[in-house]
Amino acid sequence: MGLIDEAKAGRITKEMETVARDEGVSPEYIRRGIQSGRIVIPVSPYRYTRPMGVGKGLCTKVNASIGTSSDIVDLEMEVRKARVAQQAGADSLMELSTGGDFREIRRRVVESTELSVGSVPLYQAFIEAIRKHGAGVDMTADDLFRVTEEQARLGTNFMAIHTGINRICVERLQKQGGRFGGLCSRGGAFMIAWMLHNDQENPLYSQFDYLLEILKEHEVTLSLGNGMRAGAVHDSTDRAQIQELIINAELADAAHAAGVQTMVEGPGHIPVDEIEANVKVMKRMTDEKPFYMLGPLVTDIAPGYDHIVAAVGASLSSAYGADFICYVTPAEHLALPSLEDVREGVVTARIAAHIGDMVKNGSRETDLKMGRARRDMAWSRQFELAMDSETARKIRSERAPSDAEACTMCGDFCAHKIIRENIDLRK
Ligand code: SF4
């Protein structure tokens, strides 16, 4: 029995209890959230997963995407990335390989972690069709459903599925007169190519009930993909993107009614002044389903620093109500991320999630403790509280001060020290 059915029957499962304890809310709050579709806990009947709650009233979660590309296939490296992401504090991983032996890579990554693992079955089905028939557009609907089931049996907890990108969306995209920056969703690009070549409806949409049967049977959480997301801030919040959101909102209702836990993904590349509207419209249309925000990147001109660009967008998204954010690494738009890129991407996204939670959930206790530790020049305490203690320690020790209480930024003129010597500001 899936978690929605358990919640509807009034039962509180072990996963609900664990999430309630981690989040500091009551188990009944979590049960009600799952029943209403406003909270999900991606589980798998095929392996133990550390329970992660995503949704209303919970802290913002961070996903790290890893996986091979067609150019770089290094299985051991992807397993190491999974470990580095977990050590850096990621809440989930998405295994998004597009090169090499898909089954072996996924099996090894899933074995290497207790985190929830997500996937995009369309990638594997499309690329296997290229390997088998010479063209991804020769993929069949059966290929897609077979891969979905196979990935579920490997212990995948949630799947980004590009169901909302149907013929109406493609028509809307064509009618609106193109885009400046195209489309940045690989799944969206694959599915549009398939629909246009075969002159057929997206099978994930036309056979949505069958897809739900598979997801329900294997207790996979559905993450409704954002295939229409814009690849440039100049195209944000356009008609094609909103069209897909409307369809995804309808599909999210149907999925929840069928007992499938569901999240909805959002864009992409959007400027700061459109973030609030995007989050609120999505939440309103979906009756507050969990919102998985991909980025958003708030400017297009900073390759090499896109983890910071995304952190600005993600912190605002989280503050306005997004529940789950996907990290972006410094390698975004440039190359497959290295181990250090993964680590830096996770830490940066965690900072963004926390900044959002300070507003969304009022989570300010650690900031209060850090403020006091800085005032009191309690360095060990500051390192304990730091989001990335190792980096903070390393920077201070590399440029050690002559006065151990201050640091080399102001040295003899340390404001905290001067104040402490003249007035008691402790509270
Ligand atoms: S020296 Fe300056 S930067 Fe360093 S702790 Fe004192 S006030 Fe802060």
Boltz pocket constraint, residues with backbone or C-beta under 6 A from the ligand:
constraints:
  - pocket:
      binder: B
      contacts: [[A, 374], [A, 405], [A, 406], [A, 407], [A, 408], [A, 409], [A, 410], [A, 411], [A, 413], [A, 414], [A, 415], [A, 416], [A, 417]]
      max_distance: 6.0
